[in-house]
Amino acid sequence: MKWVVVPEINLIIRVSCLGLSEASPETIRRAHKVHPITAVQLKWSLWTRDAEEEVIPTSRELGIGIVPFSPLGKGFFSSGPKVVDNYASNDFRKHLPKFQGENLEHNKIVYERVNDMARKKGCTPSQLALTWLLHQGDDVCPIPGTTKIDNLKQNIGSVCVKLTKQDMCELESIAADVKGDRYSPAIMQDTWKYANTPPFSSWKVA
């Protein structure tokens, strides 16, 4: 437990653990200097790997835990390509580039490759996707969105799946073949690549 003073806005906050979500490396470093950051939440999976460029190396350099959200690719690795058919018309996921047109047709092949490997390992595609993340290191704790007990049990079962270095390389080769941007250009502005927190000097207090 520590008292953190933010002099620019005359605020004193008592905190124990702090976490950040979708933060840029610069923001992570700035925040870590004020108070040690416990965890950084980011989008990381076989479906989306851009965080490997800078965010994950920065987090590890500073000893910060990594919490991947959407580790099953918005349901793609738990339900397969048919997951798109179950989205409501107003569900933004239905309009993500990876789920559209030629990208989706190509990514169906990606899913089948993951599914084939999962059968060989005696697990489900979702368990395989989670296991890939768990094998990234002890500092990684995926948080799959789960609303059903059966899915929760299945997700927990991923800790029992073992992958060799060859398995990991094969999965990364498959993941490299995923097509489509993470978001549309407008939404990409909200990701870590564009999410530098403005300096305190620019803050205005109403």
Secondary structure as UniProt FT lines:
FT   STRAND          2..6
FT   HELIX           7..9
FT   STRAND          11..15
FT   STRAND          18..21
FT   HELIX           25..34
FT   STRAND          37..43
FT   HELIX           50..52
FT   TURN            53..54
FT   HELIX           55..61
FT   TURN            62..63
FT   STRAND          65..69
FT   TURN            71..75
FT   HELIX           76..79
FT   HELIX           81..86
FT   TURN            89..90
FT   HELIX           92..95
FT   HELIX           97..99
FT   HELIX           101..121
FT   HELIX           125..134
FT   TURN            135..136
FT   TURN            138..139
FT   HELIX           149..156
FT   HELIX           157..160
FT   HELIX           165..175
FT   TURN            176..177
FT   HELIX           185..188
FT   TURN            189..190
FT   HELIX           192..194
FT   HELIX           200..202
//
